[in-house]
Amino acid sequence: MVDAGAPAVSACAAVLCAPDTRCEETHGVASCVPIMRPRRSFCGGIAAIRCPDGGRCVDDPDDDCDPARGGRDCGGVCEPAAASPGPAAGGH
């Protein structure tokens, strides 16, 4: 017997999605979909490209180049000036 006053259980409660995905439920069916991230501007690298509008160039966490481990020419991504500090990317 189903308790009419009980909250419905989401189909996503039984799903474990891979990293960089999230569960969406449509008509009672759960599926994992990619998490859309805003595109960030490239900076740093061998050309020491600066960020627009006073942004800060930080290491790109999605590549395998590490400025702290000899990757002086690593490219980075721009963060707004008010964002929390992170390791600087090459060229800055």
Residue, then its C-alpha position, 0 to 999 in steps of 0.5 A: m500500500v502506498d502512502a498518499g502523503a509520502p513524498a515521491v522518490s526521485a528516480c535520480a536517488a538510485v543513479l550514480c553519475a560520472p564526474d562532470t555529469r548530473c542526473e536529470e529526471t524526465h517522466g520518471v526516467a533518470s539519465c546522466v547529462p554533461i554539466m555545461r560550464p561557461r567558456r573561459s578565456f585562454c591566457g598565459g602560455i608562451a605568449a603571456i596572453r593577459c586576461p581582459d578587464g583586469g581578470r587573473c590568469v590561473d592554471d587550467p585544471d582541465d589540462d595536464c600542464d602544471p606550472a608548479r612542476g616545470g610547465r612555465d609555458c602552461g596556458g591558463v584560464c581567466e577568472p574575474a578579478a574578484a574570484s579567489p586566488g589560485p596558482a598562476a599560469g605560465g607567463h604571469 
